[in-house]
Amino acid sequence: FVARGITEGREETVHVKNTGRCKELLTPGARVFLDDFTFKPGKRKLLYDLIAVYKGDLLINMDSYAPNRAAGEALADGRIVLPGMNGRLFIRPETKYGDSRFDFFVRDEDGKEGFVEVKGVTLENDGVVSFPDAPTERGVKHLGELIKAHSEGYACYILFVIQMKGMKYFRPNDETHRAFGDALRNAAGRGVMVLAYECEIARDSMDITTPLEVRLS
């Protein structure tokens, strides 16, 4: 543990900022990094947030809010390239469309408009990363809305932010939720761009770095 006030052998309940199952990560004896709020006594029920965990020697970010923050920064400074978009982007987060709220609305210098939906990825097996790690009807719904938006002339993207580095490729996790994998392949076939980017992970930061190969079949 990296936090003040926690000594070896002591048990502490911490806030896990991730809605996935993460059963392959949160195992007895795992090394973790915690955000420390002991300097704000009385303000919180739980004094620590789980930020990252080691899976062997691989450091994986666990903060489900981090992918959106990292994606917003990377879209703004051009580290994420959206095919079909030109020049500097106007970016607006949390934009409603139909019955969904996409993570980002974007507009390029030519006036082309689009939507970006972000999904954080923490599931890894032998260098292959996949999503989701639990069934996600919400994710299926988002893909349907992206297809609809694309049919109305918007450029549409689903961006998988890989919360680790050094992976081989990304694929949908059909074993856990085949319906999401089918919906993702359907969306790709109907014009929605599927992107994956790796991140540089440190104990207190996560920065998007390079694109990762996507394999849908």
Helices and strands as residue ranges (DSSP letters): E 15-16, E 32-36, E 48-55, E 58-61, H 66-77, E 90-97, E 100-107, E 113-121, E 123-125, E 128-131, H 137-151, E 155-162, E 169-172, H 178-189, E 193-202, E 205-211
